[in-house]
Amino acid sequence: MLPLGSARAASGPGGSVEAAGRRPHDPGRSCHLGSAGQSTRRPIRGQPVVDFNFTAEENAFRKEVRAFLEAELPPEKAFDHEFNEDPDLWEFAFEFTRKVGQKGWIGLTWPTEYGGLAAPPAHRLIMAEEFALHEAPLVNVIGWGLAAGALLVGGTEEQKKRFLPGIAAFDRFWAEGLTEPDSGSDLASLSTRAERDGDDWIITGQKTYTTWGHHADVMFLAARTDPDVPRHAGISVFCLDLKDPGVTLTPLYNLGGGRQNHTFIDHVRVPGDQLIGEQGKGWSYIMNAFYAGGGLGARHADMQLIFDKVVAYCNTTTRGGRLLIKDPMVRSQLAELEWMIDCMRLMTYEALSNIETRQPPQFGGALSVVVMKEHQLQFAQIITEIVGPLAQLRTESRWAPIDGGPEAWYRWSFANHAGGTSQVKRMVLATRGLGLPR
Ligand SMILES: Cc1cc2nc3c(=O)[nH]c(=O)nc-3n(C[C@H](O)[C@H](O)[C@H](O)COP(=O)(O)OP(=O)(O)OC[C@H]3O[C@@H](n4cnc5c(N)ncnc54)[C@H](O)[C@@H]3O)c2cc1C
């Protein structure tokens, strides 16, 4: 592991809380934490130094992504599709995602034979950052993230060729079917059953919290295929057709304004070739995607976008005759927000570095997820403190500051349960990462 501390000091991404005069974030700087050979910097005290600069080729790709977003994403169509059910925006999101697919960017880093462009992992991070900074409604993360991830890791050659090009072109919308009413954190206790019937499987059970289920065509579904083996070894994953008459979805609205679903699966027949990967290996596919891998999301860019809006607000809003940005308490709170963003950015860049240098993620990848999930809540809380009582006003109110952002960001922050809670990630960190006994 290269010394993050000295590297941070050497190249200093993020700047200080001289936020008042700070220009909007420009992430044209980078990573390569582990690839000392690419650094142009000289070692400090014999240690290689992290180079945060993106290469010319990476910057050119960022420019291309920005140009695409400027051409294809009118600002009024930018939205967070996790918390917004506006049908017109959703229609746009489908169209937009298909265009991203036509660019080849959904399968950006996948091998070309599966519909990808075989681009380096840094490109994926650049794309994630730019899409987040523009609030681009790229849908189907369960398809290109979870299902494609499982297929790339465990799928047969035939399955990869059959499923992946379609996912890369956004042929179908995927939902995730893991959680059940009695199996959340303890997912291995799931009781949805898949029983053999000739070449097919008959699946019966109930899933819950199904995000985007009502928009989706198929589900990445975990079911128990063998009840007589240790519970982790008896789970397989399937591609389940949500349009089958045996599937019923009922809504489950969340505080953030988004919708999850209860999904009832009543003796649904699934062809044998819709089992993903190998029978009984479902647990390892799911764990790799959610619990072990640090991933290359760009939550730091989501937060940067919000932070820039809050700084702009503080630069133009007075309280007690003084600009908020001049208030020492506000400055200290802004510093804390920016520190959180930088911390998450560095952890993401470290994950990229680990991928590039093929090192396993530090602490099983759970550390960055814990930090992200816990920061998400604190971040929203601090913003409400900066803005004061008006932070409770919804976007509909003419008095709502920053278009009602603080109120919405606060409600959205509770979605940090999705994908597993931070308490459970801490357990993974302790056992897998630090090797502590269970
Ligand atoms: C907005 C949102 C979207 C979601 N989308 C999906 C989706 O699309 N598909 C899907 O399958 N699921 C989805 N989920 C479900 C999500 O994965 C679960 O909520 C999560 O895994 C936790 O399960 P649970 O809600 O049953 O909580 P529980 O497991 O009942 O946990 C309750 C509390 O107990 C704590 N806890 C549990 N076990 C331990 C332990 N051993 N040690 C310490 N603390 C513990 C937890 O941290 C939590 O605080 C979504 C959830 C949310 C909130």
The ligand as an SDF file (V2000), in Angstrom:
LIG
                    3D

 53 58  0  0  0  0  0  0  0  0999 V2000
  -34.0590    2.1980   -0.3680 C   0  0  0  0  0  0  0  0  0  0  0  0
  -33.8020    0.7120   -0.3500 C   0  0  0  0  0  0  0  0  0  0  0  0
  -33.6900    0.0160   -1.5230 C   0  0  0  0  0  0  0  0  0  0  0  0
  -33.4880   -1.3690   -1.5080 C   0  0  0  0  0  0  0  0  0  0  0  0
  -33.4600   -2.0470   -2.7050 N   0  0  0  0  0  0  0  0  0  0  0  0
  -33.3820   -3.3850   -2.7020 C   0  0  0  0  0  0  0  0  0  0  0  0
  -33.5080   -4.1250   -3.9180 C   0  0  0  0  0  0  0  0  0  0  0  0
  -33.6720   -3.5690   -5.0060 O   0  0  0  0  0  0  0  0  0  0  0  0
  -33.4700   -5.4700   -3.8720 N   0  0  0  0  0  0  0  0  0  0  0  0
  -33.2730   -6.1450   -2.7020 C   0  0  0  0  0  0  0  0  0  0  0  0
  -33.2070   -7.3880   -2.7310 O   0  0  0  0  0  0  0  0  0  0  0  0
  -33.1690   -5.4820   -1.5110 N   0  0  0  0  0  0  0  0  0  0  0  0
  -33.2260   -4.1220   -1.4870 C   0  0  0  0  0  0  0  0  0  0  0  0
  -33.1560   -3.4300   -0.3030 N   0  0  0  0  0  0  0  0  0  0  0  0
  -33.0550   -4.1770    0.9370 C   0  0  0  0  0  0  0  0  0  0  0  0
  -31.7560   -4.0150    1.6840 C   0  0  0  0  0  0  0  0  0  0  0  0
  -30.7390   -4.7740    1.0870 O   0  0  0  0  0  0  0  0  0  0  0  0
  -32.0410   -4.4290    3.1340 C   0  0  0  0  0  0  0  0  0  0  0  0
  -32.8530   -3.4100    3.6910 O   0  0  0  0  0  0  0  0  0  0  0  0
  -30.8140   -4.5920    3.9550 C   0  0  0  0  0  0  0  0  0  0  0  0
  -30.0590   -5.6930    3.4910 O   0  0  0  0  0  0  0  0  0  0  0  0
  -31.1310   -4.7780    5.4390 C   0  0  0  0  0  0  0  0  0  0  0  0
  -32.0870   -5.7500    5.6400 O   0  0  0  0  0  0  0  0  0  0  0  0
  -33.4080   -5.4620    6.5080 P   0  0  0  0  0  0  0  0  0  0  0  0
  -34.0340   -4.2090    5.9900 O   0  0  0  0  0  0  0  0  0  0  0  0
  -34.2350   -6.6970    6.5110 O   0  0  0  0  0  0  0  0  0  0  0  0
  -32.8810   -5.1380    7.9650 O   0  0  0  0  0  0  0  0  0  0  0  0
  -32.5200   -6.1900    9.1000 P   0  0  0  0  0  0  0  0  0  0  0  0
  -31.6230   -7.2330    8.5540 O   0  0  0  0  0  0  0  0  0  0  0  0
  -33.7770   -6.6290    9.7610 O   0  0  0  0  0  0  0  0  0  0  0  0
  -31.6880   -5.2760   10.0980 O   0  0  0  0  0  0  0  0  0  0  0  0
  -32.3080   -4.3620   10.9950 C   0  0  0  0  0  0  0  0  0  0  0  0
  -31.2060   -3.6420   11.7600 C   0  0  0  0  0  0  0  0  0  0  0  0
  -30.4330   -4.5940   12.5140 O   0  0  0  0  0  0  0  0  0  0  0  0
  -29.0570   -4.4780   12.1900 C   0  0  0  0  0  0  0  0  0  0  0  0
  -28.4330   -5.8000   12.1820 N   0  0  0  0  0  0  0  0  0  0  0  0
  -28.9010   -6.9140   11.5650 C   0  0  0  0  0  0  0  0  0  0  0  0
  -28.0540   -7.9430   11.7750 N   0  0  0  0  0  0  0  0  0  0  0  0
  -27.0400   -7.4640   12.5230 C   0  0  0  0  0  0  0  0  0  0  0  0
  -25.8690   -8.0520   13.0760 C   0  0  0  0  0  0  0  0  0  0  0  0
  -25.5740   -9.3380   12.8960 N   0  0  0  0  0  0  0  0  0  0  0  0
  -25.0370   -7.2550   13.7870 N   0  0  0  0  0  0  0  0  0  0  0  0
  -25.3240   -5.9390   13.9950 C   0  0  0  0  0  0  0  0  0  0  0  0
  -26.4350   -5.3430   13.5200 N   0  0  0  0  0  0  0  0  0  0  0  0
  -27.2820   -6.0930   12.7900 C   0  0  0  0  0  0  0  0  0  0  0  0
  -29.0070   -3.8660   10.8140 C   0  0  0  0  0  0  0  0  0  0  0  0
  -27.7810   -3.1800   10.6020 O   0  0  0  0  0  0  0  0  0  0  0  0
  -30.2050   -2.9070   10.8410 C   0  0  0  0  0  0  0  0  0  0  0  0
  -29.8560   -1.6950   11.4210 O   0  0  0  0  0  0  0  0  0  0  0  0
  -33.3400   -2.0470   -0.2880 C   0  0  0  0  0  0  0  0  0  0  0  0
  -33.4420   -1.3370    0.9170 C   0  0  0  0  0  0  0  0  0  0  0  0
  -33.6670    0.0240    0.8950 C   0  0  0  0  0  0  0  0  0  0  0  0
  -33.7800    0.7520    2.2000 C   0  0  0  0  0  0  0  0  0  0  0  0
  1  2  1  0
  2  3  1  0
  2 52  2  0
  3  4  2  0
  4  5  1  0
  4 50  1  0
  5  6  2  0
  6  7  1  0
  6 13  1  0
  7  8  2  0
  7  9  1  0
  9 10  1  0
 10 11  2  0
 10 12  1  0
 12 13  2  0
 13 14  1  0
 14 15  1  0
 14 50  1  0
 15 16  1  0
 16 17  1  0
 16 18  1  0
 18 19  1  0
 18 20  1  0
 20 21  1  0
 20 22  1  0
 22 23  1  0
 23 24  1  0
 24 25  2  0
 24 26  1  0
 24 27  1  0
 27 28  1  0
 28 29  2  0
 28 30  1  0
 28 31  1  0
 31 32  1  0
 32 33  1  0
 33 34  1  0
 33 48  1  0
 34 35  1  0
 35 36  1  0
 35 46  1  0
 36 37  1  0
 36 45  1  0
 37 38  2  0
 38 39  1  0
 39 40  1  0
 39 45  2  0
 40 41  1  0
 40 42  2  0
 42 43  1  0
 43 44  2  0
 44 45  1  0
 46 47  1  0
 46 48  1  0
 48 49  1  0
 50 51  2  0
 51 52  1  0
 52 53  1  0
M  END
$$$$
